[in-house]
């Protein structure tokens, strides 16, 4: 690879110097979120699990979405190679808690080491994986360089670079090319990212199937689903999933309009960040609506117009429960969320106009007539009302979105084979 560019050398010196300060902050966050103190050291590369014998494949993902996106791929590879083991690392307490209940066979979770030389070194010395797979845009320079220096083959999956980030990368193209040339396989989730990476000289970057399309339906507890259905009864239901600030008002106004013609209608409102529940409850009250709250243990009662689903790890339950989903993060500059999750559940899909993070996917959904785009509360209310009033139209929308999700499955085998070839070249 040659001598590291000056920006990377300066970064390494600063990261090593500041590691103790960063670790103290990380410990405080982990403690506040209920992570056992025995696991804090994982962030400094101190393993809390033994390395299994034999082939070990390491997947590194930043947080919840990226971590969950690889679980089905890991399970698929584990089925094909019954003597392989898997390690998944992530940086957030939330991802650790959710993954704890969903890990595939022969798979271990650890918190990722901070990007300091000693921490990464300890991590690699203990785990010495046979393949390192990085997901999306988690580019920690020392983690990448030190992993590459061990001779471990490396792959980048579902790479995503925004236009803004790409402009910055191109200004430092020598540094970017040096950093990302460690990957012998670069799988991009969209054509835009492929183009950006090729522009800085990574000519082996290839667009492929968005990894999140291959993750399958989100899990849910069947007994809880039955309980919810019994509580709701014959009432019509729609779902607003992953709302962000400024979007709750749009959803609540749409629901208020819908109640004028559909007085029994129940809205399930799922904030992207449950800690916003207090603010959202205040908005519900301000809108003159009655609500029950999941985190308080309440079930949706006959008098409740909104059910505030402010818990983690139950998104699959809400998709399975609701025949109509408005996927948020698309009425604000967030850039949209993963549409494959409601699609796999067969929930008819509505979204806003801001979805840069999944531009290609939403374009394909539109072409397949598998989603409906709206711009404001009035249009949202109109779209939901159309399906509430026409059962055949709703079923058609659900069938199209289910077919869209099912069509993505063929790419899983190919991706697993490509990764396996890095471990056992033929």
C-alpha positions in Angstrom: 0.0 0.0 0.0 3.0 2.3 0.4 3.5 5.0 3.0 0.4 6.2 4.7 -0.7 9.7 3.6 -0.1 12.5 6.1 -3.7 13.0 7.2 -3.9 9.3 8.2 -0.7 9.5 10.2 -1.9 12.6 12.0 -5.2 11.0 12.7 -3.5 7.9 14.1 -1.4 10.0 16.5 -4.4 12.0 17.7 -6.7 8.9 18.1 -4.1 7.1 20.1 -3.5 10.1 22.4 -7.2 10.7 22.9 -8.2 7.1 23.4 -8.4 7.2 27.2 -10.7 10.3 27.1 -12.9 8.6 24.4 -13.1 5.4 26.5 -14.3 7.3 29.6 -17.1 8.8 27.6 -18.0 5.5 26.0 -18.1 3.8 29.5 -20.5 6.4 30.7 -22.8 5.8 27.8 -22.7 2.1 28.2 -23.3 2.3 31.9 -26.3 4.7 31.4 -27.8 2.2 29.0 -27.6 -0.8 31.3 -24.6 -2.6 29.7 -22.8 -4.8 32.3 -19.5 -3.3 33.4 -17.7 -6.5 32.5 -18.3 -5.7 28.8 -16.9 -2.1 28.9 -13.4 -3.4 28.2 -14.5 -4.7 24.8 -14.3 -1.1 23.6 -10.6 -1.3 24.3 -10.2 -4.6 22.5 -10.4 -6.8 25.6 -12.5 -9.8 24.6 -15.1 -11.2 27.0 -15.6 -14.5 25.0 -13.1 -17.1 23.8 -12.2 -17.4 20.2 -13.8 -20.5 18.8 -11.6 -23.1 17.0 -11.6 -23.1 13.2 -12.6 -20.6 10.6 -14.0 -17.3 12.0 -15.7 -14.7 9.9 -15.8 -11.2 11.4 -18.6 -8.7 10.4 -18.3 -5.1 11.6 -21.3 -2.8 11.5 -21.9 0.6 13.1 -25.3 0.4 14.7 -28.7 -1.3 14.7 -29.7 -1.1 11.1 -26.4 -2.2 9.7 -26.0 -5.0 12.3 -29.5 -6.4 11.6 -28.9 -6.3 7.8 -26.2 -9.0 8.0 -27.9 -11.5 10.3 -29.6 -13.4 7.5 -26.4 -13.4 5.5 -24.5 -14.9 8.5 -27.2 -17.5 9.0 -27.1 -18.4 5.3 -23.3 -18.8 5.4 -23.5 -20.8 8.7 -25.9 -23.2 7.0 -23.5 -23.7 4.1 -20.4 -24.1 6.3 -21.3 -26.0 9.5 -17.7 -25.7 10.8 -17.5 -21.9 10.5 -18.0 -19.5 13.3 -19.0 -15.8 13.2 -18.3 -12.6 15.1 -20.3 -9.5 14.8 -19.1 -6.2 16.3 -21.0 -2.9 16.7 -20.5 0.3 18.6 -23.8 1.1 20.2 -25.5 -0.3 23.3 -28.8 -0.4 21.5 -27.4 -2.7 18.8 -25.8 -5.0 21.4 -29.2 -5.4 23.2 -31.2 -6.1 20.1 -28.6 -8.5 18.6 -28.5 -10.5 21.9 -31.9 -12.0 21.0 -31.3 -12.5 17.3 -27.8 -13.9 16.8 -27.7 -16.8 14.3 -26.1 -20.2 15.2 -22.3 -20.1 16.1 -22.3 -16.3 16.2 -20.9 -14.0 19.0 -21.4 -10.3 19.5 -18.7 -8.0 20.9 -18.6 -4.2 21.1 -16.1 -2.9 18.6 -12.7 -1.6 19.8 -12.1 2.1 19.7 -10.0 3.2 16.8 -6.7 3.3 18.7 -3.7 1.2 17.8 -3.5 -0.7 21.1 -7.2 -1.4 21.3 -7.4 -2.7 17.7 -4.2 -4.7 18.2 -5.6 -6.4 21.2 -8.8 -7.2 19.4 -7.0 -8.7 16.4 -4.6 -10.7 18.5 -7.4 -12.4 20.3 -9.8 -13.0 17.4 -7.5 -13.3 14.4 -10.4 -13.7 12.0 -10.1 -15.4 8.6 -12.2 -12.8 6.8 -13.2 -9.2 7.8 -16.4 -7.8 6.4 -17.2 -4.2 7.0 -20.8 -2.9 6.4 -21.9 0.4 4.8 -19.7 3.3 5.7 -17.9 2.4 8.9 -14.4 3.5 7.9 -12.2 3.6 11.0 -8.6 4.2 9.6 -6.6 2.3 12.2 -9.1 -0.6 12.3 -8.8 -0.9 8.5 -5.0 -0.5 8.2 -4.2 -2.9 11.1 -6.6 -5.5 9.9 -5.1 -5.3 6.4 -1.6 -5.5 7.8 -2.3 -8.9 9.3 -3.0 -10.3 5.8 -6.7 -11.0 6.5 -8.8 -10.7 3.4 -11.3 -7.8 3.7 -14.6 -7.0 2.1 -16.9 -3.9 2.1 -20.6 -4.7 1.9 -23.5 -2.4 1.1 -21.1 0.6 0.7 -23.0 3.9 0.8 -21.5 7.3 0.3 -23.6 10.4 0.0 -22.9 13.1 -2.5 -21.7 15.5 0.2 -19.3 12.9 1.6 -18.1 12.0 -1.9 -17.1 15.7 -2.5 -15.0 15.6 0.6 -13.5 12.2 -0.3 -12.5 13.5 -3.8 -10.7 16.5 -2.3 -8.6 14.0 -0.4 -8.6 11.3 -3.1 -5.1 10.0 -2.3 -6.0 9.5 1.3 -9.4 7.9 0.4 -7.9 5.6 -2.1 -5.2 4.5 0.3 -7.8 3.9 3.1 -10.3 2.0 1.0 -7.8 0.0 -1.2 -7.6 -2.5 1.7 -10.8 -4.1 0.4 -10.4 -6.8 -2.2 -14.2 -6.8 -2.6 -16.3 -3.7 -2.6 -20.1 -4.3 -2.9 -22.1 -1.0 -3.3 -25.8 -0.7 -2.5 -26.5 1.8 -5.3 -25.0 3.1 -8.5 -24.3 6.5 -7.0 -21.9 5.0 -4.5 -20.2 2.8 -7.2 -19.6 5.9 -9.3 -18.2 7.9 -6.4 -15.8 5.1 -5.5 -14.7 4.6 -9.1 -14.0 8.3 -9.3 -11.4 8.1 -6.6 -9.7 5.1 -8.3 -11.4 2.1 -6.8 -12.2 0.5 -10.1 -13.2 -2.9 -8.5 -16.2 -1.3 -6.8 -19.4 -3.0 -8.1 -23.1 -2.2 -7.5 -25.0 -5.1 -6.1 -28.3 -5.9 -4.3 -28.9 -3.7 -1.3 -28.0 -5.9 1.7 -31.1 -4.7 3.6 -33.3 -6.2 0.9 -32.0 -9.6 1.9 -32.6 -9.4 5.6 -36.1 -11.0 5.5 -39.0 -10.2 7.7 -38.3 -8.7 11.1 -39.0 -11.1 13.9 -41.9 -10.7 16.3 -43.6 -12.7 19.2 -46.6 -14.5 17.9 -48.3 -14.6 21.2 -48.0 -10.8 21.6 -49.4 -10.4 18.0 -52.4 -12.4 19.0 -52.8 -10.3 22.1 -52.7 -7.1 20.2 -55.2 -8.3 17.6 -57.6 -9.4 20.3 -57.3 -6.0 22.0 -57.8 -4.1 18.7 -60.6 -6.3 17.5 -62.3 -5.3 14.2 -61.0 -1.8 14.2 -59.1 -0.6 11.1 -55.4 0.1 11.8 -52.6 2.0 10.1 -49.0 2.5 11.1 -46.5 5.4 11.1 -43.1 3.9 11.5 -39.8 5.5 12.5 -41.0 9.1 12.9 -38.5 11.9 13.4 -39.0 15.4 14.8 -41.4 17.4 12.6 -43.0 14.2 11.2 -45.2 13.3 14.2 -47.2 16.5 13.5 -47.8 15.5 9.9 -48.9 12.0 10.9 -51.2 13.2 13.7 -52.9 15.8 11.4 -53.5 13.1 8.8 -55.0 10.9 11.5 -57.2 13.7 12.8 -58.5 14.1 9.2 -59.1 10.4 8.8 -61.1 10.1 12.0 -63.7 12.4 10.6 -64.7 9.7 8.1 -63.3 6.6 9.9 -64.0 7.2 13.6 -62.9 3.7 14.7 -59.5 4.0 13.1 -56.4 3.3 15.2 -53.0 4.8 14.5 -49.9 3.0 15.8 -47.2 5.6 16.0 -43.6 4.3 16.3 -40.9 6.9 17.0 -37.4 6.2 15.6 -36.0 7.1 19.0 -38.2 6.0 21.9 -36.8 8.6 24.2 -38.9 11.2 22.3 -42.1 9.5 23.7 -42.8 12.3 26.2 -42.7 15.0 23.5 -44.9 12.9 21.2 -47.4 12.2 24.0 -47.7 16.0 24.4 -48.3 16.4 20.7 -51.0 13.8 20.8 -52.7 15.6 23.6 -52.4 18.9 21.8 -54.1 17.4 18.8 -57.0 16.5 21.0 -56.5 12.7 20.6 -56.6 10.0 23.2 -53.7 7.5 23.4 -52.2 4.5 25.2 -48.5 3.9 25.6 -46.6 0.6 25.0 -43.8 1.4 27.4 -46.4 1.8 30.2 -47.6 -1.8 29.5 -51.0 -0.6 28.2 -52.8 -2.3 25.3 -54.8 -0.2 22.8 -58.3 0.2 24.3 -61.6 0.9 22.5 -61.3 4.6 23.4 -57.7 5.1 22.2 -57.2 6.8 18.9 -53.4 6.5 18.9 -51.2 3.8 20.3 -47.7 5.1 21.0 -45.4 2.2 20.4 -42.3 3.6 22.2 -40.3 0.4 22.7 -37.2 -1.1 21.0 -37.0 -4.3 19.1 -40.8 -4.6 18.3 -40.9 -3.1 14.8 -41.6 -6.5 13.3 -44.7 -6.8 15.5 -46.1 -3.5 14.2 -45.5 -4.4 10.6 -47.2 -7.7 11.1 -50.1 -6.1 12.8 -50.8 -3.3 10.3 -52.0 -3.7 6.7 -50.9 -0.1 5.9 -47.5 1.5 6.8 -46.4 5.1 6.4 -42.6 4.8 6.5 -41.2 8.0 7.9 -37.8 9.6 7.9 -39.0 10.6 4.4 -40.8 13.9 5.4 -37.6 15.3 6.9 -34.0 15.5 5.7 -33.1 12.2 7.3 -33.2 10.6 3.9 -35.6 7.7 4.4 -35.5 4.3 6.0 -35.4 0.7 4.9 -38.6 0.0 2.9 -37.8 -3.8 2.7 -38.9 -4.3 6.3 -42.6 -3.4 5.8 -42.4 -4.9 2.3 -41.4 -8.3 3.7 -44.3 -8.1 6.1 -46.7 -7.4 3.2 -47.8 -4.0 4.6 -48.9 -1.6 1.9 -46.4 1.2 1.8 -46.7 5.0 1.8 -43.7 7.4 2.2 -42.7 11.0 1.9 -40.6 12.6 -0.9 -37.2 12.7 0.9 -35.4 9.3 0.5 -31.9 9.9 -0.7 -30.5 7.1 1.4 -32.6 4.6 -0.7 -33.1 6.5 -3.9 -32.6 3.5 -6.2 -34.9 1.3 -4.1 -37.7 3.7 -4.0 -37.4 4.2 -7.7 -37.8 0.5 -8.2 -40.8 0.4 -5.8 -42.4 3.2 -7.8 -41.8 1.4 -11.1 -43.4 -1.8 -9.6 -46.3 0.3 -8.3 -45.4 -1.1 -4.9 -45.4 2.2 -2.9 -47.3 5.5 -2.8 -45.5 8.8 -2.4 -47.2 11.7 -0.6 -45.9 15.2 0.4 -48.1 16.4 3.3 -50.7 15.5 5.8 -53.6 16.0 3.5 -52.1 13.7 0.8 -51.2 11.1 3.5 -54.8 11.1 4.8 -56.1 10.7 1.2 -53.8 7.8 0.5 -54.7 5.9 3.7 -58.5 6.6 3.1 -58.4 5.2 -0.4 -57.2 1.9 0.9 -59.5 1.9 3.9 -62.4 2.4 1.5 -61.4 -0.2 -1.1 -60.3 -3.6 0.3 -59.5 -4.9 -3.2 -57.1 -1.9 -3.9 -55.5 -2.5 -0.5 -54.9 -6.1 -1.2 -53.5 -5.3 -4.6 -51.0 -2.9 -3.0 -50.0 -5.5 -0.4 -49.6 -8.2 -3.1 -47.3 -5.9 -5.1 -45.1 -4.9 -2.2 -44.8 -8.6 -1.1 -43.8 -9.6 -4.6 -41.2 -6.8 -4.7 -39.6 -8.1 -1.5 -39.7 -11.8 -2.6 -37.9 -10.9 -5.9 -34.8 -9.9 -4.0 -34.0 -13.3 -2.5 -31.9 -14.7 -5.4 -29.0 -12.3 -4.6 -28.4 -13.9 -1.2 -26.7 -17.1 -2.6 -24.5 -15.1 -4.9 -23.3 -12.7 -2.2 -22.6 -15.6 0.3 -20.6 -17.4 -2.4 -18.5 -14.3 -3.2 -17.6 -13.9 0.5 -16.9 -17.6 0.9 -14.5 -17.4 -2.0 -12.4 -14.9 -0.1 -11.9 -17.5 2.6 -11.5 -20.6 0.4 -10.3 -19.4 -3.1 -11.1 -21.9 -5.9 
